Amino acid sequence: MGIINVKNLRKIYTTYKRSEKGFFASFFKRKKIEVRAVDGIDFEIEKGTIVGMLGPNGAGKSTTIKMLCGALFPTEGEIEIMGYSPAKDRAKYVKRIGAVFGQKSQLIFDIPPADSFAMNKAIYGIPDDVYEARLREMVELFGIKDVIHKPTRVLSLGERMKCEIVMAMLHDPEVVFLDEPTIGLDVIAKATIRDTIKKMNQKGVTFILTTHDLGDVEELAERVIVINHGKKIFDDSLKKLKLLLGNKKIVDVSLAVPFEGDSLDGMSVNKNDDGTKISVELDLDKTEVKEFLTVLGQATDFTDIEIRELPMEEIITRLYTE
């Protein structure tokens, strides 16, 4: 049994549809509608892993995370995390988890992060020596020694997100939920946060990451759970996800002369405006790279070629739609 165990999880909301006859008709009689935000999800997560949870807007992943955090009661199903039922055992449970929500701050806007950290120290009852050691370690990891003494309102987004992660990690949680932790950040800030998450994970911390930034998933996650329309549609390794559409590569070719036509040996060709650059999706189970290069050389003169992986964005988009 893993550190996180979810069985047949459902969250059903009841809402009402307004009558087409207008406001007064709706006032006396409304049609009840059942919305299944999460509809029968099962998964198990082992201690010390990083799992990416993906899904389009409205798929049910945020509702799932809220139930895992204990903020929402499930309509049906079971959640067991470290032996606790999150919603029922919330007082004890929250002392052992951390959460970072990219669009909702835990820091107090008008005071420095250092004061917010001290408040968390009191809330969680962290001993002075343990608190000082953890704070020193996290501040050094992020390089924010001076930042934590400035009012939160004057911090950049990258500085604030680093402080948000420190806030979530001070009480040494065993499980951490990350919701869009790098949203809006520059490349350097993203790299710093990803590196820190990896270091915390090496110490045994389990992470569940929800994000629309597939770079976070590729850099961090060992396993991916994809949710759509409230249901789990994929649950396996990142490598298996990349092979979901087959063993395919994208071949980008620069040409000496514009390419005529829309296909090459039966394969669809995407062209730029003047036809001097083309891209072909190559199925390696049907055509080897060597064979494709022979066909390409017979069809046209090329000056440069690049072979790359199928973009994660495309894999995920096709998974959602198909």
Residue pairs with C-beta under 8 A, 6 or more apart in sequence:
1 44
2 44
2 45
2 46
2 47
3 45
3 46
3 47
3 81
3 82
3 174
3 175
3 206
4 43
4 44
4 45
4 68
4 79
4 80
4 81
4 175
4 206
4 208
5 44
5 78
5 79
5 80
5 81
6 41
6 42
6 43
6 44
6 68
6 77
6 78
6 79
7 42
7 77
7 78
8 40
8 41
8 42
8 76
8 77
8 78
9 38
9 40
9 41
9 42
9 64
9 67
9 74
9 76
9 77
9 78
9 79
10 36
10 38
10 39
10 40
10 41
10 74
10 75
10 76
10 77
11 36
11 37
11 38
11 60
11 63
11 64
11 67
11 72
11 74
11 75
12 34
12 35
12 36
12 37
12 75
12 76
13 34
13 35
13 37
14 32
14 33
14 34
14 35
15 32
15 33
15 35
16 26
16 30
16 31
16 32
16 33
17 30
17 31
17 32
17 33
18 26
18 30
19 25
19 26
19 29
19 30
19 31
36 230
37 60
37 63
37 230
38 60
38 63
38 64
38 67
38 74
38 227
38 230
39 60
39 229
39 230
39 231
40 77
40 230
40 231
41 60
41 64
41 77
41 227
41 230
41 231
41 232
42 232
43 225
43 232
43 235
45 51
45 206
45 208
45 223
46 206
47 174
47 204
47 206
48 201
48 204
48 205
48 206
49 201
49 206
49 207
49 222
49 223
50 197
50 201
50 206
50 207
50 209
50 220
50 221
50 222
50 223
51 207
51 208
51 209
51 221
51 222
51 223
51 224
51 225
52 209
52 210
52 211
52 216
52 217
52 220
52 221
52 223
52 224
52 225
52 238
53 61
53 64
53 65
53 208
53 209
53 210
53 224
53 225
53 226
53 227
54 61
54 210
54 211
54 214
54 217
54 224
54 225
54 226
54 227
54 316
55 61
55 210
55 226
55 227
55 228
55 320
56 228
56 320
59 227
59 228
59 229
59 230
60 227
60 228
60 229
60 230
60 231
61 210
61 227
62 179
62 210
63 72
64 227
65 177
65 179
65 208
65 210
66 72
67 73
67 74
67 79
67 86
67 87
68 79
68 81
68 86
68 177
68 208
69 86
69 94
69 97
69 99
69 177
70 86
70 87
70 89
70 90
70 93
70 94
72 87
73 87
74 87
78 85
79 85
79 86
79 87
81 93
81 97
81 175
82 93
82 96
82 174
82 175
84 92
84 93
84 96
85 93
86 93
95 124
95 171
96 173
96 174
96 175
97 173
97 174
97 175
97 176
97 177
98 168
98 169
98 171
98 173
98 175
98 176
98 177
99 168
99 176
99 177
99 178
99 179
100 106
100 161
100 164
100 165
100 168
100 176
100 177
100 178
100 179
100 181
101 179
101 180
102 161
102 179
102 180
102 181
102 182
102 183
102 184
103 179
103 180
103 183
105 152
105 160
105 164
106 116
106 164
106 167
106 168
107 113
107 116
107 152
107 160
107 163
107 164
107 167
108 115
108 116
108 119
108 152
109 151
109 152
109 153
110 151
110 152
110 153
111 151
111 152
112 148
112 149
112 150
112 151
112 152
113 147
113 148
113 150
113 152
113 155
113 163
113 166
113 167
114 148
114 149
116 152
116 163
116 167
117 135
117 148
117 166
117 167
117 170
120 126
120 167
120 170
120 171
121 131
121 170
124 170
124 171
126 134
126 170
126 171
130 172
131 170
134 169
134 170
134 172
135 166
135 170
138 165
138 166
138 169
138 170
138 196
139 145
139 148
139 166
141 196
141 199
142 162
142 165
142 166
142 192
142 196
143 192
144 159
144 162
144 163
144 166
147 155
147 159
147 162
147 163
148 163
148 166
152 160
152 163
155 163
157 184
157 185
157 189
158 185
158 186
158 188
158 189
158 192
161 181
161 182
161 185
161 189
161 193
162 189
162 192
162 193
164 181
165 181
165 193
165 196
165 197
168 176
169 176
169 200
169 205
173 205
174 204
174 205
174 206
175 205
175 206
175 207
175 208
176 200
176 205
176 206
176 207
176 208
177 207
177 208
177 210
178 197
178 207
178 208
178 209
178 210
178 211
179 210
179 211
180 210
180 211
180 212
180 213
181 193
181 197
181 209
181 211
181 216
182 189
182 190
182 193
182 194
182 211
182 213
182 216
183 211
183 212
183 213
185 193
190 213
190 215
190 216
194 216
194 219
194 220
197 207
197 220
198 220
200 207
201 207
201 220
207 220
209 216
209 217
209 220
209 221
211 217
214 312
214 313
214 316
217 224
217 238
217 312
218 238
218 312
221 238
222 237
222 238
223 235
223 236
223 237
223 238
224 234
224 235
224 236
224 237
224 238
224 241
225 232
225 234
225 235
226 232
226 233
226 234
226 235
226 241
226 316
226 319
226 320
227 233
228 319
228 320
233 319
234 241
234 244
234 319
241 315
241 319
242 309
242 310
242 312
242 315
244 315
244 319
245 310
245 315
245 318
246 283
246 285
247 283
247 284
247 285
248 281
248 282
248 283
248 284
248 310
249 281
249 282
249 284
249 289
249 307
249 308
249 309
249 310
250 279
250 280
250 281
250 282
250 307
250 308
250 309
250 310
250 311
251 279
251 280
251 281
251 282
251 289
251 292
251 305
251 306
251 307
252 277
252 278
252 279
252 305
252 306
252 307
252 308
253 277
253 278
253 279
253 280
253 296
253 302
253 304
253 305
253 306
254 276
254 277
254 302
254 303
254 304
254 305
255 275
255 276
255 277
255 278
255 300
255 301
255 302
255 303
256 300
256 301
256 302
256 303
257 276
257 300
257 301
258 274
258 275
258 276
259 269
259 271
259 275
259 276
259 278
259 300
260 275
261 269
262 268
262 269
263 269
264 278
264 280
264 295
264 296
264 299
265 287
265 292
265 295
265 299
267 280
267 281
267 282
267 287
268 280
268 281
269 278
269 279
269 280
270 278
270 279
270 280
271 277
271 278
272 278
280 292
281 310
282 289
282 292
282 307
289 307
293 305
296 302
296 305
